[in-house]
Amino acid sequence: MDAFEKEPWSMIRKRGRDRFLIKSIGLYALCFAVGFVVVDVLLVLLGRSVDSLWQQILQWAGTSVTVGAVMGFYEWKQNEENFRKSGIETKSG
């Protein structure tokens, strides 16, 4: 972690892990939702039928939230390790 990355991460970690995870889940959910819509549109254009709309929405939501949470925890852990290795600690730790 270089000096440019240390300052923003120290501000993010002061706000807390939960806030970071909520943003991460939201970001991944948005990305997955767009991706799933594109895939379903392509399947319909290719002549395949898709499951019911509500079933698809529940699958998208479940997958998006799960991936967002897993990736959020992973990113938090990696950034914390890099921050600690950089030698800068704050009281909010």
C-alpha positions in Angstrom: 0.0 0.0 0.0 1.6 3.3 -1.1 1.2 6.7 0.5 -1.6 7.6 -2.0 -3.7 4.6 -0.9 -3.0 4.9 2.9 -4.8 8.1 3.4 -8.1 7.1 1.8 -8.1 3.7 3.5 -7.6 5.3 6.9 -10.7 7.5 6.3 -12.7 4.5 5.1 -11.8 2.4 8.1 -12.8 5.2 10.4 -16.3 5.0 9.1 -16.4 1.3 9.9 -16.6 -2.1 8.4 -20.4 -2.3 8.3 -20.7 0.8 6.2 -18.0 -0.5 3.8 -19.8 -3.8 3.5 -23.1 -2.1 2.7 -21.5 -0.1 -0.1 -19.8 -3.2 -1.4 -23.0 -5.2 -1.4 -24.8 -2.4 -3.2 -22.0 -2.1 -5.8 -21.9 -5.8 -6.6 -25.7 -6.1 -6.5 -25.9 -3.4 -9.2 -23.3 -5.0 -11.3 -24.8 -8.5 -11.1 -28.3 -7.2 -11.7 -27.1 -5.5 -15.0 -25.3 -8.7 -15.9 -28.2 -11.0 -15.3 -30.5 -8.7 -17.3 -28.2 -8.8 -20.2 -27.9 -12.6 -20.1 -31.7 -13.0 -19.9 -32.2 -10.7 -22.8 -29.7 -12.6 -24.9 -31.4 -15.9 -23.9 -34.7 -14.6 -25.1 -33.2 -13.3 -28.3 -31.7 -16.7 -28.9 -35.1 -18.3 -28.5 -34.7 -19.8 -25.1 -37.4 -19.3 -22.5 -36.5 -18.0 -19.0 -38.0 -18.9 -15.7 -40.7 -16.8 -14.1 -39.8 -13.1 -13.5 -40.1 -13.4 -9.7 -37.9 -16.5 -9.6 -35.3 -14.7 -11.6 -35.4 -11.6 -9.4 -35.0 -13.7 -6.3 -32.1 -15.6 -7.8 -30.4 -12.3 -8.9 -30.9 -10.7 -5.4 -29.6 -13.7 -3.6 -26.6 -14.2 -5.7 -25.8 -10.4 -5.7 -26.0 -10.0 -2.0 -24.0 -13.2 -1.3 -21.2 -12.2 -3.8 -21.2 -8.6 -2.5 -20.9 -9.7 1.1 -18.1 -12.2 0.3 -16.2 -9.7 -1.8 -16.7 -7.0 0.8 -15.3 -9.1 3.6 -12.4 -10.1 1.4 -11.6 -6.6 0.3 -11.8 -5.3 3.9 -9.4 -8.1 5.1 -6.9 -7.4 2.3 -7.0 -3.7 2.8 -6.5 -4.0 6.5 -3.6 -6.4 6.0 -1.9 -4.0 3.6 -2.6 -1.0 5.9 -1.0 -2.8 8.8 2.0 -3.8 6.7 2.5 -0.2 5.7 3.2 0.7 9.3 0.4 3.3 9.8 -2.0 2.7 12.6 -4.8 4.9 13.8 -6.7 4.9 17.1 -10.0 3.8 15.4 -8.3 0.5 14.5 
